[in-house]
């Protein structure tokens, strides 16, 4: 549900109202009872947390495995562990 901003035309009190899109707009100021108008807001900021939102974050496992093999790296953690254990046994 969006948050709408309103301003009273009488006392210039500004406030926000969290309401459904289908709800009727607020018409009366909660402070003085005057007429209010909806104002254009800057909206909420977007926060991108974590590693990021890149196409490479959502690659298939087969793609990731093939890419690692091309770079000469183990295809997965188990393969890396197996190579390490084999080297220790020698």
N, C-alpha and C positions, 0 to 999 in steps of 0.2 A: 504494500500500500504506500502511496506517495505521501510526502509531507508538503503541505501547502503553507505559504506565508501570506499573512494578511496585515493590513495597516488600517487603523481607524482614521477616518477623514476628519473627525472632530478633535481628538486628543493626540493623534499621531502615534498611538501605542501600536507597536509591531509585535506579532505573535505567530507561532506556528501551530498547525493543526494536522495531526496524522489521521487521514481519512481515506475511505475508498474513493475510487474515481467516480463511482455512481452516486456518492453522497451529495446532498445539496451543499453549496458553498455557504460558509458562515456569513451572516448578514449583520449581526449585532456585536459590537465591541464588548468583551467581557469586563472591561474596566469602567467605561462611562455610558455604555448603552448606545453609543453613536453608530452611524453606518460605517461598515468596513468594506474595503475592496481587496481583492486578491492581487498580490504583487508578484512580479517575475523574480524567481529566486535563482541563485547560482547553482542550486542542485547539490547533491551529495558528491563528494569527491570519490574517485575510484582508488582503492588501495590494492596493489598487487603484492601479495606476500608470498614468501617461499622462494623457490628456485627461479621462478619466472614462468612466463606463459609463452613458451616457444614451441614451434612445431616439433622440435626434437624431443620435447618432454613426452610426447604421445606416440612415439615411434613403436612399431610392433616389435615383439621380442625377436622374430626372425631377422628383421632389419638390423637391430642392434647387434645380434650375433654375427651376421655377415660382415658388418662394419668392423667389429673387433678382429675378426679373422683376417680381413684385408690389411689391418694395421699390424698383424703379427702378434696380437694379444690373445690370451685365452678367450674362448667363446663365452664362458660363464665362470662363476666362482668355483664350481665343483671341478672343472677342468684345471683351473689354476691350482687347487688343492691337490689334485691327483698328481700333477707334474712335480709339485713340491715334495710330496711323499715319495715319489719314484726317485727323485734326486737324493733324498736322504738314505734310501735303501742301498744305493750304489756305493 
